[in-house]
Amino acid sequence: MPYDELLAWVDYFNQRPVGWREDDRTYKLLQAQGVKEKPHSIFASLAAMKKLADEKVKDGMISTKNLQASVLFNKIAGAKDGEKIKFD
């Protein structure tokens, strides 16, 4: 495996830790049973994903303005009564 590919895999697993889906499913079951804790406070894999998402929001990589400029949003807004959709 080339070094660049290895770095890409390391980055991938930093963004999506092994077992995050199982932790997310388990959290949803706990939530249905009345647990009020945030998922990132219970599971380390979900905490790592939240930290990365928070960094992307802070760096301006993710915002609602990106959604509003998307083709999908424009199609939804152009649908019947779509002008009622607000994201503010």
Residue frames relative to the residue before (quaternion, step in Angstrom):
aa qw qx qy qz dx dy dz
M 1.0000 0.0000 0.0000 0.0000 0.00 0.00 0.00
P 0.4315 -0.6947 0.5068 0.2727 3.58 -0.85 0.92
Y 0.6465 -0.5535 0.3751 0.3674 3.54 -1.20 0.62
D 0.6385 0.5344 -0.3313 0.4438 3.61 0.97 -0.79
E 0.6514 0.5024 -0.3162 0.4725 3.57 1.02 -0.78
L 0.6169 0.5428 -0.3376 0.4592 3.57 1.04 -0.78
L 0.6598 0.4979 -0.3054 0.4728 3.59 0.94 -0.86
A 0.6281 0.5297 -0.3323 0.4630 3.57 1.06 -0.73
W 0.6567 0.4960 -0.3134 0.4738 3.61 1.00 -0.78
V 0.6197 0.5311 -0.3429 0.4652 3.59 1.01 -0.77
D 0.6548 0.5063 -0.3026 0.4725 3.57 0.94 -0.88
Y 0.6338 0.5362 -0.3248 0.4531 3.59 0.98 -0.86
F 0.7257 0.4280 -0.2570 0.4734 3.59 0.83 -0.95
N 0.5732 0.5386 -0.3942 0.4754 3.60 1.20 -0.23
Q 0.6827 0.4727 -0.2809 0.4813 3.57 1.08 -0.73
R 0.7899 0.1309 -0.0457 0.5974 3.57 1.05 -0.77
P 0.1833 -0.8201 0.5320 0.1042 3.61 0.19 1.24
V 0.6018 -0.5621 0.4294 0.3708 3.53 -1.18 0.66
G 0.8127 0.2640 -0.2113 0.4745 3.57 -0.91 0.96
W 0.4149 0.7305 -0.4741 0.2636 3.62 1.17 0.04
R 0.6347 0.5346 -0.3484 0.4358 3.61 1.01 -0.70
E 0.6472 0.5073 -0.3178 0.4720 3.57 0.99 -0.82
D 0.6426 0.5118 -0.3201 0.4718 3.58 1.01 -0.81
D 0.6444 0.5173 -0.3225 0.4616 3.58 0.98 -0.80
R 0.6502 0.5062 -0.3140 0.4716 3.60 0.96 -0.85
T 0.6543 0.5108 -0.3099 0.4636 3.56 0.94 -0.89
Y 0.6359 0.5223 -0.3317 0.4612 3.58 0.99 -0.79
K 0.6498 0.5138 -0.3278 0.4541 3.59 0.94 -0.80
L 0.6303 0.5067 -0.3325 0.4851 3.60 1.07 -0.66
L 0.6478 0.5077 -0.3152 0.4725 3.58 0.99 -0.82
Q 0.6354 0.5326 -0.3194 0.4589 3.56 1.01 -0.84
A 0.6466 0.5161 -0.3155 0.4647 3.59 1.02 -0.78
Q 0.6856 0.4566 -0.2747 0.4960 3.56 1.20 -0.51
G 0.6799 -0.5466 0.2710 0.4067 3.58 1.27 0.18
V 0.4210 0.6964 -0.4849 0.3205 3.60 1.21 0.15
K 0.2590 -0.8037 0.5247 0.1081 3.58 -0.79 1.06
E 0.4700 0.6892 -0.4359 0.3377 3.61 1.25 -0.19
K 0.5023 -0.6143 0.5106 0.3311 3.56 -1.24 0.48
P 0.5917 -0.6084 0.3816 0.3662 3.62 -1.00 0.71
H 0.6719 0.5103 -0.3106 0.4378 3.60 0.99 -0.74
S 0.6344 0.5137 -0.3474 0.4615 3.60 1.19 -0.29
I 0.6811 0.4666 -0.2811 0.4893 3.59 1.25 -0.33
F 0.8146 0.2166 -0.0715 0.5333 3.58 0.87 -0.99
A 0.4624 -0.7020 0.4768 0.2569 3.57 -0.81 1.05
S 0.6376 0.5336 -0.3453 0.4353 3.61 0.97 -0.74
L 0.6795 0.4647 -0.2864 0.4902 3.59 1.00 -0.77
A 0.5941 0.5480 -0.3626 0.4640 3.59 1.15 -0.52
A 0.6432 0.5153 -0.3214 0.4663 3.60 1.01 -0.79
M 0.6588 0.4993 -0.3079 0.4711 3.58 0.99 -0.80
K 0.6449 0.5099 -0.3261 0.4666 3.61 0.99 -0.77
K 0.6278 0.5389 -0.3362 0.4500 3.57 0.99 -0.82
L 0.6638 0.4959 -0.2999 0.4728 3.58 0.94 -0.88
A 0.6552 0.5064 -0.3105 0.4667 3.60 0.96 -0.86
D 0.6404 0.5207 -0.3224 0.4634 3.59 1.00 -0.80
E 0.6358 0.5213 -0.3222 0.4693 3.58 1.04 -0.76
K 0.6538 0.5094 -0.3170 0.4611 3.59 0.99 -0.80
V 0.6364 0.5057 -0.3270 0.4820 3.59 1.02 -0.74
K 0.6535 0.5220 -0.3070 0.4541 3.57 0.95 -0.91
D 0.7104 0.4444 -0.2495 0.4855 3.59 1.00 -0.83
G 0.5163 -0.6715 0.3972 0.3533 3.59 1.28 -0.05
M 0.4235 0.7130 -0.4636 0.3120 3.60 1.22 0.31
I 0.7602 0.2244 -0.1222 0.5974 3.58 1.20 -0.56
S 0.2214 0.7571 -0.5990 0.1381 3.58 -0.92 0.87
T 0.5954 -0.5593 0.4235 0.3915 3.58 -1.23 0.29
K 0.5516 0.6040 -0.4018 0.4117 3.59 1.16 -0.42
N 0.5959 0.5503 -0.3574 0.4630 3.60 1.13 -0.63
L 0.6461 0.5113 -0.3148 0.4712 3.57 1.00 -0.81
Q 0.6805 0.5032 -0.2971 0.4421 3.58 0.86 -0.92
A 0.6823 0.4635 -0.2863 0.4875 3.60 1.16 -0.51
S 0.5340 0.6685 -0.3938 0.3360 3.59 1.24 -0.20
V 0.6231 -0.5438 0.4201 0.3737 3.54 -1.28 0.47
L 0.6409 0.5359 -0.3294 0.4400 3.59 0.95 -0.87
F 0.6570 0.5033 -0.3206 0.4606 3.60 0.87 -0.89
N 0.6596 0.5109 -0.3112 0.4549 3.59 0.94 -0.84
K 0.6368 0.5107 -0.3289 0.4749 3.60 1.07 -0.69
I 0.6495 0.5041 -0.3150 0.4741 3.57 1.00 -0.83
A 0.6765 0.4944 -0.2934 0.4603 3.58 0.89 -0.94
G 0.6861 0.4814 -0.2823 0.4667 3.60 1.10 -0.62
A 0.5137 0.6397 -0.4204 0.3875 3.56 1.27 -0.14
K 0.7216 -0.4238 0.3087 0.4522 3.57 -1.28 0.21
D 0.8418 0.0303 -0.0909 0.5312 3.58 -0.77 1.09
G 0.3236 0.7820 -0.4773 0.2365 3.60 1.17 0.48
E 0.5615 0.6213 -0.3920 0.3809 3.58 1.19 -0.39
K 0.5888 0.5843 -0.3693 0.4190 3.58 1.21 -0.21
I 0.5324 0.6281 -0.4123 0.3900 3.60 1.24 -0.19
K 0.0058 -0.7943 0.6060 -0.0429 3.56 -0.75 1.11
F 0.1481 -0.7875 0.5920 0.0863 3.59 -1.06 0.75
D 0.4891 0.6719 -0.4383 0.3424 3.62 1.15 0.31
